[in-house]
Amino acid sequence: MTFPSLPLNLGGAPRDPGRGRRATEIADLVRFLLQLPADAPVTVFPLACREPGCPPVETVIAVLAPPRRRWTIHRPLAQIDDGVVTDLLTHNPQGFTHD
């Protein structure tokens, strides 16, 4: 017996096909701005923010190659343009280190 292939969406919200594309664009921009190799592991992902006064969704950018570092932008991925990322990494290229 075979089953039809269905898109996996465990979050209950409708999938946004543009989100993956935008995350890839931002990861590529991070590699360019930080002069990282094209294969350097960079992740860009949304997180629910549960802290008081925080927007419901924030976006985390993480470089997983040494030195590991991360940045948090208090906006959903769809609301982040290249200028926001460029400004953030230009003023804080070291990000916040993490183990």
PLY file of the C-alpha trace (Angstrom):
ply
format ascii 1.0
element vertex 99
property float x
property float y
property float z
element edge 98
property int vertex1
property int vertex2
end_header
0.00 0.00 0.00
1.33 3.48 -0.84
0.28 6.76 0.66
0.27 10.12 -1.07
3.14 12.43 -0.19
1.90 15.31 1.93
3.83 18.42 2.98
4.86 18.12 6.62
3.48 20.91 8.78
3.33 20.10 12.46
2.82 23.69 13.58
-0.81 23.94 12.52
-0.26 27.21 10.64
-0.40 27.35 6.86
2.97 26.78 5.20
4.60 29.80 3.66
6.62 28.64 0.64
8.42 31.99 0.52
9.78 31.59 4.04
12.33 28.95 3.06
13.45 31.01 0.08
13.84 34.13 2.21
15.76 32.22 4.90
18.17 31.00 2.20
18.61 34.53 0.86
19.40 35.85 4.34
21.86 33.00 5.01
23.63 33.80 1.73
23.76 37.49 2.68
25.26 36.61 6.07
27.97 34.53 4.37
28.73 37.43 2.02
28.82 40.11 4.73
30.99 38.05 7.07
33.16 36.76 4.22
32.40 33.13 5.11
32.92 30.19 2.75
29.91 29.33 0.61
29.46 26.08 2.52
29.67 27.63 6.01
26.65 26.46 8.02
24.28 29.39 8.60
20.73 28.92 9.85
17.86 31.38 9.79
14.71 30.39 11.62
11.65 31.88 13.34
11.04 31.32 17.04
8.01 32.04 19.16
8.87 34.70 21.72
7.10 34.32 25.04
8.81 37.15 26.94
6.64 40.12 28.00
6.71 42.93 25.46
8.32 40.74 22.79
6.61 40.33 19.42
5.03 36.88 18.99
7.72 35.79 16.52
11.40 36.66 16.31
14.00 35.50 13.82
17.30 33.96 14.85
20.35 33.94 12.59
23.14 31.58 13.63
26.58 30.86 12.23
27.42 27.31 13.26
31.06 27.32 12.13
33.71 28.50 14.61
33.45 31.03 16.02
29.80 30.15 16.59
27.59 33.21 16.99
24.00 34.31 16.69
21.77 37.34 16.27
18.11 37.83 17.09
15.82 40.17 15.16
12.48 40.89 16.82
10.48 40.58 13.61
9.01 37.72 11.60
11.20 36.52 8.75
8.92 38.03 6.09
9.44 41.52 7.60
13.24 41.43 7.47
14.85 43.11 4.49
18.50 42.99 3.47
19.13 46.44 5.00
18.17 45.20 8.47
20.58 42.26 8.23
23.36 44.40 6.73
23.02 47.01 9.49
22.97 44.39 12.24
26.03 42.52 11.01
27.96 45.68 10.14
27.53 47.05 13.67
27.85 43.70 15.47
29.76 41.22 13.28
30.78 39.12 16.28
27.13 38.57 17.25
26.57 36.75 20.50
28.79 33.75 20.95
27.29 30.48 22.08
28.50 26.94 22.70
0 1
1 2
2 3
3 4
4 5
5 6
6 7
7 8
8 9
9 10
10 11
11 12
12 13
13 14
14 15
15 16
16 17
17 18
18 19
19 20
20 21
21 22
22 23
23 24
24 25
25 26
26 27
27 28
28 29
29 30
30 31
31 32
32 33
33 34
34 35
35 36
36 37
37 38
38 39
39 40
40 41
41 42
42 43
43 44
44 45
45 46
46 47
47 48
48 49
49 50
50 51
51 52
52 53
53 54
54 55
55 56
56 57
57 58
58 59
59 60
60 61
61 62
62 63
63 64
64 65
65 66
66 67
67 68
68 69
69 70
70 71
71 72
72 73
73 74
74 75
75 76
76 77
77 78
78 79
79 80
80 81
81 82
82 83
83 84
84 85
85 86
86 87
87 88
88 89
89 90
90 91
91 92
92 93
93 94
94 95
95 96
96 97
97 98
